[in-house]
Amino acid sequence: MSKNCLECGEKIIGREDKKFCSDGCRNAYNNKMNKDSNNIMRNINNKLRKNYRILTELNVDGKSKTTKTKLLGKGFDFDFFTNILKTKTGNTYYFLYDQGYMLLENDFYILVKKDN
């Protein structure tokens, strides 16, 4: 039984469970399948990535302090985060994956990194 490549349609030679004729076709197919399907998703993902990079850059040691001015100056957008953690003591942390922040007094923020 002959199978054809899912990307280019060429005949596949080799193992019977192969789906692609080459690494190039496999990569092209997976890139198409995993790309952001529309502009709104792409824009949101870009903002999340940018916020994550900013927190990672400012929080090298896993716990640090910064100001709202510094975050905004680097382009941080407080409207975009991946989850919220409310602690038993009533504190609210906003997270971008494993990087988080919490508002302190006088526009200071504590930056934290979750241990996995």
Secondary structure by P-SEA (a helix, b strand, c coil): cbbbbcccccccccccccccccaaaaaaaaaaaaccccaaaaaaaaaaaaaaaaaaaacccccccccaaaaaaacccccccccccccccbbbbbbccccccccccccbbbbbbbcc
